[in-house]
Amino acid sequence: MHHTTARLVHEARARLLSRRWFFGDCGVGLAGIAASSLLAADAGATPAAPAAGPLAPKQPHFAPRAKRVVYMFQAGAPSHLELFDFKPELAKRDGQLPPAELLKGYRAAFIKPNSALLGPKHAFRKYGASGMELSEIMPHIGAIADDICLVRSMQTDAVNHAPAQIMMNTGSQQFGRPSFGAWTLYGLGSEASDLPGFVVLTSAKGTSGGASNYGAGFLPTLYGGIPLRSGGDPLLYLSNPTGIDRETQRASLDTITRLNALALQSAGDPEITARIQAYEMAYRLQASAPELLNLASEPKAVLDRYGIDDPGKAGFARNCLLARRLLERGVRFVQLFHEAWDQHGDLKNGIKRNCGDTDQASAALVMDLKERGLLDDTIVVWGGEFGRTPMVQGGNDGRDHHNRAFTMWLAGGGIKRGHAHGQTDDFGFNVAADPVHVHDLNATLLHLLGFDHLRLTYRAQGRDYRLTDVHGNVVKGILA
């Protein structure tokens, strides 16, 4: 015990001396690093990635297939039965009661399990050389069928929106765990010097799971997602108040940085580092954010491809184009949230309207990345928190929550193209082949980023945590 205590004291002193050397003796503070980056940008050079600190680029466990992620999260849960997983038997038995053996031990979120079956409300057709079968109301995603991998055998644990969204994004139904984006930034660092490494864009309405979907959890807060607002300043209080110019702000910030550095020397709290980084990033964003959000430089052909009539109008299409602009500026992880898919009623009209809002821009983002040479090392993810029941809800035109089987699609670095993975039963109710749990999906995405999901850990509350908790296997069947 004595030797262990001595070793811990020695390690603590070494850490303190290292911090003191960095802030006091080496002559290069964080403010100096930020100022150098800004001077380079003003001179017309491309700002380099963060050179030091917790956000500096890091090497993963092994050679990655991809180095960035864009996650189009369709919150509310799109119906796989109307979009991705055509079931002729379900169409044939529309209005009939489901087989008794199908419902053994089953509990739905709202409906009685023995509600009548509901056939698909939209027709399907085959797309691309792969012959992938998709809904006719997704013609643009159909046009990229040969670039995507359809995972028809997804499963999750939760059956209501908030816990299922948090489960999908953090690997747990409980609040307080780091999101997939936060784990990615923690593991890889950032390649953007004047933008956050993890950016969040929201359209439709806010997500049921709230900020927990993109938060840092018990990781230092600097790894959490930064939401950009759709109108006005992209971040609150980004503009200087009247009477404060750029030079005055820089002087004030340098003083605050020195005070925070002294506090860090004394306490060693990583949240102080996060505070320093946040101040510096806000300063840089004052110059970078207006340029990022100004789509005037985009050719009309690009705007038309995304379906953007008014470049200043907020919405999913604009967010998809912003996602591409963020990724090409070195942002590591971009997540789009579009919560509009909770069709408990008016399914036929509602899901068609949702596809009208998202189909074209989703496909445009994939095509845009491909043409710019970014798709090969970018992971694209599209999907929601669970699926919908084959049984009817809301009179004769709605579906309840369903966690036993649903569909997502992936594209990009290291992912099979023009491939459909997994299979559900004749009703789209249970997975019949090649199940992919949320933990398996996350393990696979981390693998593509160069990480062994068992080894990407962070110690909190006395034990090592990881995104996949104590579960998860890499799904080799979706790897190119």
RODO-2510 file (C-alpha; in nm, 4 decimals, decimal comma):
residues 480
     n   res          X          Y          Z
     1     m     0,0000     0,0000     0,0000
     2     h     0,2876     0,2343     0,0887
     3     h     0,4538     0,1823    -0,2522
     4     t     0,1216     0,2373    -0,4311
     5     t     0,0623     0,5655    -0,2472
     6     a     0,4136     0,6884    -0,3244
     7     r     0,3694     0,6037    -0,6909
     8     l     0,0386     0,7941    -0,7111
     9     v     0,1922     1,1008    -0,5438
    10     h     0,4864     1,0888    -0,7859
    11     e     0,2505     1,0664    -1,0874
    12     a     0,0435     1,3591    -0,9599
    13     r     0,3563     1,5742    -0,9155
    14     a     0,4750     1,4803    -1,2658
    15     r     0,1437     1,5862    -1,4148
    16     l     0,1536     1,9151    -1,2251
    17     l     0,5114     1,9865    -1,3360
    18     s     0,4165     1,9069    -1,6951
    19     r     0,1286     2,1552    -1,6823
    20     r     0,3477     2,4205    -1,5194
    21     w     0,6155     2,3755    -1,7860
    22     f     0,3611     2,4066    -2,0659
    23     f     0,1936     2,7207    -1,9356
    24     g     0,4853     2,8875    -1,7622
    25     d     0,8162     2,7872    -1,9192
    26     c     0,7648     2,6921    -2,2809
    27     g     0,6449     3,0415    -2,3723
    28     v     0,3566     2,9202    -2,5890
    29     g     0,0111     2,9454    -2,4349
    30     l    -0,3209     2,8465    -2,5873
    31     a    -0,3882     3,2088    -2,6713
    32     g    -0,0657     3,2185    -2,8710
    33     i    -0,1634     2,9070    -3,0612
    34     a    -0,5027     3,0586    -3,1429
    35     a    -0,3459     3,3881    -3,2486
    36     s    -0,1002     3,2114    -3,4798
    37     s    -0,3865     3,0232    -3,6412
    38     l    -0,5832     3,3426    -3,6948
    39     l    -0,2824     3,5210    -3,8431
    40     a    -0,2330     3,2329    -4,0856
    41     a    -0,5986     3,2524    -4,1869
    42     d    -0,5749     3,6300    -4,2354
    43     a    -0,2716     3,5773    -4,4584
    44     g    -0,4727     3,3462    -4,6837
    45     a    -0,3218     3,0187    -4,5643
    46     t    -0,5382     2,7220    -4,4745
    47     p    -0,5579     2,7069    -4,0931
    48     a    -0,3886     2,3975    -3,9602
    49     a    -0,5505     2,1455    -3,7290
    50     p    -0,5046     2,2056    -3,3555
    51     a    -0,1344     2,1521    -3,2885
    52     a    -0,1607     2,0686    -2,9196
    53     g    -0,4074     1,9943    -2,6449
    54     p    -0,6916     1,7433    -2,6141
    55     l    -0,8369     1,8280    -2,9569
    56     a    -0,5128     1,7723    -3,1511
    57     p    -0,5419     1,4972    -3,4166
    58     k    -0,4697     1,1508    -3,2784
    59     q    -0,3894     0,8144    -3,4317
    60     p    -0,6478     0,5359    -3,3872
    61     h    -0,5644     0,1775    -3,2951
    62     f    -0,5115     0,0673    -3,6563
    63     a    -0,5314     0,2061    -4,0101
    64     p    -0,8835     0,3484    -4,0527
    65     r    -1,1112     0,3116    -4,3544
    66     a    -1,2753     0,6477    -4,2728
    67     k    -1,1788     0,9565    -4,0764
    68     r    -1,5027     1,1568    -4,0502
    69     v    -1,8753     1,0938    -3,9995
    70     v    -2,1995     1,2561    -4,1064
    71     y    -2,5024     1,1142    -3,9250
    72     m    -2,8481     1,2012    -4,0589
    73     f    -3,0616     1,1077    -3,7602
    74     q    -3,4283     1,0749    -3,8622
    75     a    -3,5799     1,1084    -3,5162
    76     g    -3,9323     0,9860    -3,4549
    77     a    -3,8622     0,6509    -3,6255
    78     p    -3,9271     0,6125    -3,9994
    79     s    -4,1431     0,3164    -4,0936
    80     h    -3,9233     0,0499    -4,2521
    81     l    -4,2403    -0,1087    -4,3904
    82     e    -4,3194     0,1945    -4,6068
    83     l    -3,9615     0,2795    -4,7047
    84     f    -3,7098    -0,0044    -4,7033
    85     d    -3,8561    -0,3490    -4,6353
    86     f    -4,1394    -0,4500    -4,8692
    87     k    -4,3551    -0,7362    -4,7400
    88     p    -4,5965    -0,8897    -4,9957
    89     e    -4,7491    -1,1104    -4,7253
    90     l    -4,8274    -0,8061    -4,5137
    91     a    -4,9932    -0,6419    -4,8121
    92     k    -5,1907    -0,9611    -4,8811
    93     r    -5,3173    -0,9859    -4,5214
    94     d    -5,4064    -0,6185    -4,4764
    95     g    -5,6925    -0,5883    -4,2263
    96     q    -5,6522    -0,9405    -4,0866
    97     l    -5,5434    -1,0250    -3,7328
    98     p    -5,1763    -1,1203    -3,6961
    99     p    -5,0867    -1,4866    -3,6274
   100     a    -5,1095    -1,5657    -3,2558
   101     e    -4,7588    -1,7159    -3,2493
   102     l    -4,6167    -1,3871    -3,3776
   103     l    -4,7340    -1,1981    -3,0703
   104     k    -4,6258    -1,4396    -2,7987
   105     g    -4,4652    -1,2364    -2,5189
   106     y    -4,4956    -0,9113    -2,7161
   107     r    -4,5895    -0,5734    -2,5654
   108     a    -4,6381    -0,2670    -2,7835
   109     a    -4,5868     0,0915    -2,6682
   110     f    -4,9484     0,2023    -2,7157
   111     i    -5,1611    -0,0373    -2,9202
   112     k    -5,3044    -0,3753    -2,8333
   113     p    -5,0758    -0,6316    -2,9958
   114     n    -5,3693    -0,8099    -3,1615
   115     s    -5,4644    -0,5038    -3,3649
   116     a    -5,5216    -0,5732    -3,7333
   117     l    -5,2319    -0,5908    -3,9771
   118     l    -5,1710    -0,2870    -4,1980
   119     g    -5,0326    -0,3354    -4,5464
   120     p    -4,7676    -0,0957    -4,6838
   121     k    -4,9143     0,2397    -4,7864
   122     h    -4,6717     0,3031    -5,0729
   123     a    -4,5456     0,0874    -5,3568
   124     f    -4,1873    -0,0310    -5,3963
   125     r    -3,9623    -0,0629    -5,7010
   126     k    -3,6112    -0,1855    -5,7754
   127     y    -3,3310     0,0662    -5,8179
   128     g    -2,9825     0,0599    -5,9652
   129     a    -2,7715    -0,2228    -6,1019
   130     s    -2,8007    -0,3884    -5,7595
   131     g    -3,1798    -0,4083    -5,7923
   132     m    -3,2234    -0,2770    -5,4391
   133     e    -3,5924    -0,2648    -5,3468
   134     l    -3,6974     0,0707    -5,2016
   135     s    -4,0128     0,2793    -5,1761
   136     e    -4,1252     0,4778    -5,4773
   137     i    -4,1462     0,7871    -5,2532
   138     m    -3,7653     0,7842    -5,2145
   139     p    -3,6551     0,8167    -5,5785
   140     h    -3,3416     1,0184    -5,4986
   141     i    -3,2117     0,7682    -5,2442
   142     g    -3,3090     0,5055    -5,4990
   143     a    -3,0777     0,6806    -5,7466
   144     i    -2,7817     0,6167    -5,5107
   145     a    -2,8853     0,2576    -5,4340
   146     d    -2,5556     0,1280    -5,5722
   147     d    -2,3637     0,3490    -5,3262
   148     i    -2,5431     0,2500    -5,0050
   149     c    -2,5670    -0,0480    -4,7734
   150     l    -2,9177    -0,1178    -4,6453
   151     v    -2,9244    -0,2828    -4,3006
   152     r    -3,2713    -0,4386    -4,2697
   153     s    -3,2082    -0,6275    -3,9452
   154     m    -3,1515    -0,3511    -3,6902
   155     q    -3,2623    -0,4081    -3,3295
   156     t    -3,2674    -0,1975    -3,0147
   157     d    -3,3728    -0,2296    -2,6498
   158     a    -3,5931     0,0766    -2,5970
   159     v    -3,9478     0,1249    -2,7224
   160     n    -4,0094     0,4954    -2,6553
   161     h    -3,8479     0,7918    -2,8267
   162     a    -3,6240     0,9588    -2,5684
   163     p    -3,4621     0,6422    -2,4283
   164     a    -3,4334     0,4888    -2,7767
   165     q    -3,2682     0,8003    -2,9204
   166     i    -3,0241     0,8151    -2,6307
   167     m    -2,9625     0,4405    -2,6712
   168     m    -2,8866     0,4801    -3,0411
   169     n    -2,6518     0,7736    -2,9871
   170     t    -2,4791     0,6785    -2,6601
   171     g    -2,5220     0,3014    -2,6262
   172     s    -2,7335     0,3385    -2,3125
   173     q    -3,0905     0,4357    -2,2281
   174     q    -2,9644     0,6299    -1,9273
   175     f    -2,8613     0,9938    -1,9301
   176     g    -2,4970     1,0826    -1,8772
   177     r    -2,3115     0,8648    -2,1284
   178     p    -2,0959     1,0164    -2,4044
   179     s    -2,2448     1,0245    -2,7524
   180     f    -2,0945     0,8479    -3,0532
   181     g    -1,9778     1,1855    -3,1838
   182     a    -1,8075     1,2655    -2,8522
   183     w    -1,6306     0,9271    -2,8501
   184     t    -1,5146     0,9908    -3,2081
   185     l    -1,3719     1,3325    -3,1190
   186     y    -1,2132     1,1924    -2,8021
   187     g    -1,0456     0,9158    -3,0032
   188     l    -0,9423     1,1029    -3,3178
   189     g    -0,9214     1,4685    -3,2199
   190     s    -1,0120     1,7398    -3,4702
   191     e    -0,8738     1,8534    -3,8045
   192     a    -1,0493     2,1915    -3,7834
   193     s    -0,8718     2,4846    -3,6187
   194     d    -1,1489     2,7435    -3,6403
   195     l    -1,4602     2,5267    -3,6156
   196     p    -1,5748     2,2774    -3,3506
   197     g    -1,4758     1,9172    -3,4131
   198     f    -1,8351     1,7976    -3,3573
   199     v    -2,1215     2,0079    -3,4947
   200     v    -2,4982     1,9532    -3,4577
   201     l    -2,7621     2,0851    -3,7003
   202     t    -3,1347     2,0540    -3,6278
   203     s    -3,4404     2,0842    -3,8516
   204     a    -3,8121     2,0097    -3,7948
   205     k    -3,8357     2,0102    -3,4127
   206     g    -3,5990     1,9384    -3,1283
   207     t    -3,5292     1,5752    -3,0456
   208     s    -3,7082     1,3908    -2,7662
   209     g    -3,3730     1,2881    -2,6184
   210     g    -3,2462     1,6464    -2,6163
   211     a    -2,8800     1,7356    -2,5723
   212     s    -2,8014     1,3892    -2,4365
   213     n    -2,8042     1,2700    -2,7985
   214     y    -2,4892     1,4673    -2,8722
   215     g    -2,3436     1,5438    -2,5291
   216     a    -2,0047     1,4546    -2,3841
   217     g    -2,1457     1,2695    -2,0843
   218     f    -1,8626     1,2017    -1,8395
   219     l    -1,5981     1,2895    -2,0996
   220     p    -1,4587     1,6443    -2,0756
   221     t    -1,7219     1,8780    -2,2178
   222     l    -1,4998     1,9955    -2,5045
   223     y    -1,5770     1,6640    -2,6799
   224     g    -1,9517     1,7303    -2,6908
   225     g    -2,1437     1,8412    -2,9988
   226     i    -2,1885     2,2150    -3,0619
   227     p    -2,5348     2,3029    -3,1991
   228     l    -2,5388     2,5728    -3,4667
   229     r    -2,8587     2,7776    -3,4763
   230     s    -3,0587     2,8015    -3,7983
   231     g    -3,1222     3,1758    -3,7711
   232     g    -2,9382     3,4843    -3,6435
   233     d    -2,5988     3,4246    -3,4869
   234     p    -2,5063     3,0555    -3,5297
   235     l    -2,4201     3,0581    -3,1586
   236     l    -2,5756     3,2764    -2,8904
   237     y    -2,3684     3,5838    -2,7992
   238     l    -2,1270     3,5226    -3,0873
   239     s    -2,1352     3,8881    -3,1901
   240     n    -1,9475     4,1427    -2,9805
   241     p    -2,1562     4,3921    -2,7836
   242     t    -2,1488     4,7590    -2,8796
   243     g    -1,8172     4,9235    -2,7930
   244     i    -1,6102     4,6030    -2,7956
   245     d    -1,3830     4,5648    -3,0971
   246     r    -1,1721     4,2677    -3,2024
   247     e    -0,8523     4,3946    -3,0363
   248     t    -1,0222     4,4631    -2,7021
   249     q    -1,1821     4,1214    -2,7060
   250     r    -0,8480     3,9532    -2,7819
   251     a    -0,6774     4,1338    -2,4937
   252     s    -0,9560     4,0358    -2,2545
   253     l    -0,9454     3,6774    -2,3721
   254     d    -0,5684     3,6554    -2,3263
   255     t    -0,6074     3,7719    -1,9656
   256     i    -0,8876     3,5224    -1,9003
   257     t    -0,6767     3,2454    -2,0552
   258     r    -0,3830     3,3239    -1,8240
   259     l    -0,6137     3,3190    -1,5199
   260     n    -0,7668     2,9897    -1,6288
   261     a    -0,4174     2,8475    -1,6858
   262     l    -0,3258     2,9350    -1,3251
   263     a    -0,6447     2,7670    -1,2059
   264     l    -0,5576     2,4594    -1,4126
   265     q    -0,2109     2,4455    -1,2559
   266     s    -0,3662     2,4540    -0,9113
   267     a    -0,6649     2,2212    -0,9566
   268     g    -0,5853     2,0038    -1,2577
   269     d    -0,9550     1,9939    -1,3480
   270     p    -1,0036     1,8980    -1,7182
   271     e    -1,3143     2,1170    -1,7270
   272     i    -1,0857     2,4218    -1,6993
   273     t    -0,9154     2,3075    -2,0199
   274     a    -1,2593     2,2746    -2,1767
   275     r    -1,3400     2,6319    -2,0683
   276     i    -1,0182     2,7658    -2,2249
   277     q    -1,0924     2,5791    -2,5473
   278     a    -1,4517     2,7086    -2,5512
   279     y    -1,3412     3,0735    -2,5207
   280     e    -1,0839     3,0307    -2,7952
   281     m    -1,3256     2,8491    -3,0256
   282     a    -1,5907     3,1183    -2,9793
   283     y    -1,3332     3,3803    -3,0788
   284     r    -1,2379     3,1904    -3,3927
   285     l    -1,6019     3,1235    -3,4813
   286     q    -1,6643     3,4962    -3,5051
   287     a    -1,4534     3,4889    -3,8213
   288     s    -1,5251     3,1369    -3,9536
   289     a    -1,8996     3,0944    -3,8907
   290     p    -2,0279     3,3761    -4,1166
   291     e    -1,8265     3,2393    -4,4100
   292     l    -1,9427     2,8849    -4,3384
   293     l    -2,3113     2,9766    -4,3256
   294     n    -2,3070     3,2012    -4,6306
   295     l    -2,4148     2,9768    -4,9185
   296     a    -2,3830     3,2535    -5,1777
   297     s    -2,0564     3,1007    -5,2978
   298     e    -2,2289     2,7738    -5,3885
   299     p    -2,3155     2,7374    -5,7599
   300     k    -2,6846     2,7290    -5,8485
   301     a    -2,6422     2,3742    -5,9782
   302     v    -2,5336     2,2623    -5,6308
   303     l    -2,8257     2,4396    -5,4625
   304     d    -3,0639     2,2811    -5,7135
   305     r    -2,9177     1,9369    -5,6477
   306     y    -2,9989     1,9700    -5,2767
   307     g    -3,3413     2,1197    -5,3512
   308     i    -3,2562     2,4587    -5,1982
   309     d    -3,4673     2,7412    -5,3421
   310     d    -3,3725     2,9998    -5,0800
   311     p    -3,0129     2,9639    -4,9454
   312     g    -3,1070     3,1539    -4,6298
   313     k    -3,4080     2,9392    -4,5429
   314     a    -3,3529     2,6951    -4,2588
   315     g    -3,4345     2,3305    -4,3167
   316     f    -3,2999     1,9813    -4,3700
   317     a    -3,1747     2,0516    -4,7227
   318     r    -2,9710     2,3521    -4,6101
   319     n    -2,8318     2,1494    -4,3200
   320     c    -2,7177     1,8753    -4,5596
   321     l    -2,5236     2,1287    -4,7674
   322     l    -2,3799     2,2838    -4,4500
   323     a    -2,2739     1,9343    -4,3436
   324     r    -2,0672     1,8969    -4,6603
   325     r    -1,9104     2,2408    -4,6053
   326     l    -1,8249     2,1484    -4,2460
   327     l    -1,6695     1,8153    -4,3407
   328     e    -1,4476     1,9673    -4,6081
   329     r    -1,3276     2,2239    -4,3521
   330     g    -1,1956     1,9496    -4,1253
   331     v    -1,4892     1,8962    -3,8876
   332     r    -1,4680     1,5396    -3,7616
   333     f    -1,8342     1,4620    -3,6878
   334     v    -2,1523     1,6301    -3,8150
   335     q    -2,4922     1,5175    -3,6919
   336     l    -2,8234     1,6266    -3,8413
   337     f    -3,1422     1,5767    -3,6403
   338     h    -3,4795     1,5796    -3,8162
   339     e    -3,7592     1,4737    -3,5805
   340     a    -4,0713     1,4389    -3,7945
   341     w    -4,1247     1,0652    -3,8431
   342     d    -4,3601     0,9680    -3,5593
   343     q    -4,6581     0,8592    -3,7719
   344     h    -4,9093     0,7157    -3,5250
   345     g    -5,1745     0,8362    -3,7701
   346     d    -5,1993     0,9827    -4,1200
   347     l    -4,9132     0,7541    -4,2180
   348     k    -4,9574     0,7649    -4,5952
   349     n    -4,9531     1,1444    -4,6204
   350     g    -4,7111     1,2108    -4,3357
   351     i    -4,4356     0,9794    -4,4534
   352     k    -4,4667     1,1069    -4,8104
   353     r    -4,4287     1,4626    -4,6815
   354     n    -4,1224     1,3630    -4,4790
   355     c    -3,9622     1,2031    -4,7827
   356     g    -4,0314     1,5211    -4,9774
   357     d    -3,8351     1,7114    -4,7122
   358     t    -3,5391     1,4725    -4,6827
   359     d    -3,5011     1,2353    -4,9778
   360     q    -3,3410     1,4700    -5,2297
   361     a    -3,0980     1,6357    -4,9894
   362     s    -2,9898     1,3052    -4,8309
   363     a    -2,8965     1,1659    -5,1703
   364     a    -2,7389     1,4955    -5,2790
   365     l    -2,5042     1,4886    -4,9802
   366     v    -2,3801     1,1405    -5,0738
   367     m    -2,3333     1,2380    -5,4399
   368     d    -2,1626     1,5642    -5,3460
   369     l    -1,9169     1,3885    -5,1154
   370     k    -1,8492     1,1286    -5,3826
   371     e    -1,7759     1,3852    -5,6529
   372     r    -1,5420     1,5781    -5,4215
   373     g    -1,3441     1,2672    -5,3302
   374     l    -1,4659     1,2728    -4,9696
   375     l    -1,7001     0,9730    -4,9641
   376     d    -1,4228     0,7129    -4,9619
   377     d    -1,3093     0,8245    -4,6155
   378     t    -1,6406     0,9534    -4,4781
   379     i    -1,9043     0,7389    -4,3064
   380     v    -2,2617     0,8398    -4,3892
   381     v    -2,5354     0,7108    -4,1555
   382     w    -2,9134     0,7518    -4,2124
   383     g    -3,1794     0,6212    -3,9745
   384     g    -3,3904     0,6671    -3,6638
   385     e    -3,4253     0,5168    -3,3181
   386     f    -3,6500     0,2163    -3,4015
   387     g    -3,9082     0,0979    -3,6549
   388     r    -4,2878     0,0741    -3,6719
   389     t    -4,5328    -0,2090    -3,6096
   390     p    -4,6948    -0,4094    -3,8886
   391     m    -5,0177    -0,3664    -3,6874
   392     v    -5,2355    -0,0615    -3,7310
   393     q    -5,2777     0,2320    -3,4941
   394     g    -5,4936     0,5423    -3,5181
   395     g    -5,8009     0,4154    -3,6992
   396     n    -5,6782     0,2713    -4,0298
   397     d    -5,3623     0,4702    -4,1050
   398     g    -5,0845     0,4677    -3,8459
   399     r    -4,8179     0,2481    -3,6852
   400     d    -4,6887     0,2144    -3,3279
   401     h    -4,3249     0,2019    -3,2077
   402     h    -4,1370    -0,1197    -3,2808
   403     n    -3,7883    -0,2070    -3,1564
   404     r    -3,7561    -0,5676    -3,2727
   405     a    -3,6764    -0,4877    -3,6353
   406     f    -3,6041    -0,1771    -3,8401
   407     t    -3,3829    -0,0449    -4,1193
   408     m    -3,0964     0,2021    -4,1515
   409     w    -2,8637     0,2726    -4,4418
   410     l    -2,4923     0,3492    -4,4540
   411     a    -2,2535     0,4718    -4,7203
   412     g    -1,8902     0,5664    -4,7557
   413     g    -1,5520     0,4521    -4,6315
   414     g    -1,5184     0,0781    -4,5886
   415     i    -1,8907    -0,0008    -4,6325
   416     k    -2,0292    -0,2397    -4,8936
   417     r    -2,2066    -0,0663    -5,1792
   418     g    -2,5330    -0,1744    -5,3415
   419     h    -2,5840    -0,4316    -5,0671
   420     a    -2,8811    -0,5260    -4,8482
   421     h    -2,7836    -0,6896    -4,5198
   422     g    -3,0133    -0,8917    -4,2955
   423     q    -3,3706    -1,0046    -4,3306
   424     t    -3,6972    -0,9819    -4,1387
   425     d    -3,9908    -1,2235    -4,1345
   426     d    -4,2902    -1,2028    -4,3706
   427     f    -4,4447    -0,9238    -4,1634
   428     g    -4,1331    -0,7164    -4,0910
   429     f    -4,1917    -0,7964    -3,7245
   430     n    -3,8904    -1,0031    -3,6162
   431     v    -3,5370    -1,0312    -3,7545
   432     a    -3,5064    -1,3594    -3,9429
   433     a    -3,1375    -1,3444    -4,0406
   434     d    -2,8190    -1,1537    -3,9508
   435     p    -2,9415    -0,9380    -3,6591
   436     v    -2,7581    -0,6089    -3,5985
   437     h    -2,8055    -0,4597    -3,2536
   438     v    -2,7300    -0,0934    -3,1837
   439     h    -2,4133    -0,2065    -3,0035
   440     d    -2,3059    -0,4036    -3,3114
   441     l    -2,3621    -0,1011    -3,5340
   442     n    -2,1538     0,1207    -3,3049
   443     a    -1,8766    -0,1391    -3,2819
   444     t    -1,8675    -0,1521    -3,6626
   445     l    -1,8614     0,2248    -3,7085
   446     l    -1,5750     0,2556    -3,4591
   447     h    -1,3927    -0,0233    -3,6437
   448     l    -1,4179     0,1735    -3,9676
   449     l    -1,2682     0,4736    -3,7857
   450     g    -0,9724     0,2601    -3,6810
   451     f    -1,0772     0,1646    -3,3287
   452     d    -1,1153    -0,1616    -3,1441
   453     h    -1,4353    -0,0773    -2,9580
   454     l    -1,3168    -0,2862    -2,6625
   455     r    -1,0119    -0,0614    -2,6202
   456     l    -1,1587     0,2861    -2,6738
   457     t    -1,2380     0,3504    -2,3076
   458     y    -1,2569     0,6262    -2,0484
   459     r    -1,2375     0,5755    -1,6744
   460     a    -1,5272     0,7292    -1,4815
   461     q    -1,6815     0,6493    -1,1455
   462     g    -1,4258     0,3784    -1,0750
   463     r    -1,4435     0,1760    -1,3962
   464     d    -1,3637     0,1904    -1,7660
   465     y    -1,6575     0,2753    -1,9914
   466     r    -1,6946     0,2392    -2,3673
   467     l    -1,9564     0,3261    -2,6279
   468     t    -2,0674    -0,0356    -2,6605
   469     d    -2,0796    -0,0901    -2,2814
   470     v    -2,0165    -0,4666    -2,2385
   471     h    -2,1680    -0,5679    -2,5715
   472     g    -2,1159    -0,5374    -2,9453
   473     n    -1,9559    -0,7244    -3,2338
   474     v    -1,8211    -0,5876    -3,5625
   475     v    -2,0649    -0,6731    -3,8435
   476     k    -1,8287    -0,8060    -4,1069
   477     g    -2,1100    -0,8617    -4,3553
   478     i    -2,1444    -0,4884    -4,4229
   479     l    -1,7716    -0,4218    -4,4655
   480     a    -1,6305    -0,3789    -4,8145
***
